[in-house]
Amino acid sequence: MEQSFAKKWESLPLNKVVLKEDNLRQIPELMKLYESYSKWEWRFGETPAFTNGLEHKFAWALVDVQFEVKKGVISKG
């Protein structure tokens, strides 16, 4: 993600700072966000429902797989 961001905005100067957990602990608001977004419930359980498809052409056939994801789990496929 970092590389894609840098490539998209390569014409602008990049001001990159990597914060470690110790740095975050010094700023309560950032630590609260870090803790919240580190939880499984937010990273996977709170993901919006979406559909996706994967397609691959073999010499013998075209395989197309469609699936729906709800709360980070494939619910229909």
Secondary structure in CASP SS format (residue, H / E / C, confidence):
PFRMAT SS
TARGET T0000
AUTHOR 0000-0000-0000
METHOD secondary structure of the structure
MODEL  1
M C 1.00
E H 1.00
Q H 1.00
S H 1.00
F H 1.00
A H 1.00
K H 1.00
K H 1.00
W C 1.00
E C 1.00
S C 1.00
L C 1.00
P C 1.00
L C 1.00
N C 1.00
K C 1.00
V C 1.00
V C 1.00
L C 1.00
K C 1.00
E H 1.00
D H 1.00
N H 1.00
L H 1.00
R H 1.00
Q C 1.00
I C 1.00
P H 1.00
E H 1.00
L H 1.00
M H 1.00
K H 1.00
L H 1.00
Y H 1.00
E H 1.00
S H 1.00
Y H 1.00
S H 1.00
K C 1.00
W H 1.00
E H 1.00
W H 1.00
R H 1.00
F H 1.00
G H 1.00
E C 1.00
T C 1.00
P C 1.00
A C 1.00
F E 1.00
T E 1.00
N E 1.00
G E 1.00
L E 1.00
E E 1.00
H E 1.00
K E 1.00
F C 1.00
A C 1.00
W C 1.00
A C 1.00
L E 1.00
V E 1.00
D E 1.00
V E 1.00
Q E 1.00
F E 1.00
E E 1.00
V E 1.00
K E 1.00
K C 1.00
G C 1.00
V E 1.00
I E 1.00
S E 1.00
K E 1.00
G C 1.00
END
